[in-house]
Amino acid sequence: MISASFNVGKDDALALARHYYSRSPTVRKARLWAQLSVPVLMTLLAALIFYRDPGDSALAIPLLIVAAIWALLYPRYHSWYLLQTAEKMFKECSYQKAFGAYRVTLNDDGIASSSPIGEGKYSRSAVNRVSLTPDHLLIFLAGPQGYPIPRTQVPDTTIQQMKTFAEKRIPRTEPGAPPNAGSADAPPASVS
């Protein structure tokens, strides 16, 4: 059994959502479709202009330039847009109630947690994925819901133990970031 206590704020919740959406096949397909469809349509329109009047490139060349710029810059815009939307959603709902002190315990049965809005116990099958980033250990339950454990608040040994424990019991883990020094004033982990 491995336990960690930490505080979750808006930035932690945004990191969890951002990571989820960056790995979501549905979001990736939508981004790729938008990234490629506009340049393809502009290129076809430029080709039509060239075909109808080969000497008139005043409109066709700018269309090709805009198509190239769109294809290059759209992924950044898409990421920014998703982050802005997530921030607006946090302001709309009562998500603020979920910010505060958490305690998460991993054991052979699954995961147990306490948070500002209550307590929960989940079987191992409820854990969808575990990811280690430079700033967080992210434990995903359903969709973008889960636990963003800040690496600055929990000793790195505990983070690594939790990741290893989860990897042995949950088949859907992702490769992780390198060890982090953690916070010197982080509470010690309880391992049993």
Buried (B, 14 or more C-beta within 10 A) or exposed (E): EBBBBBEBEBEBBBBBBBBBBEEBEEBEEEBEEBBBEBBEEBBEBBEEBBEEEEEEBEEBEEBBEBBEEBBEEBEEEBBEEBBEEBBEEBEEEEEEEBBEEBBBBBBEEBBBBBBEEEEEEBEBEBBBBBBBBEBBBBBBBEEBEBBBBBBBBBBBEBBBBBBEBBBEBBEEBBEBBEEBEBBEEBBEBEEE
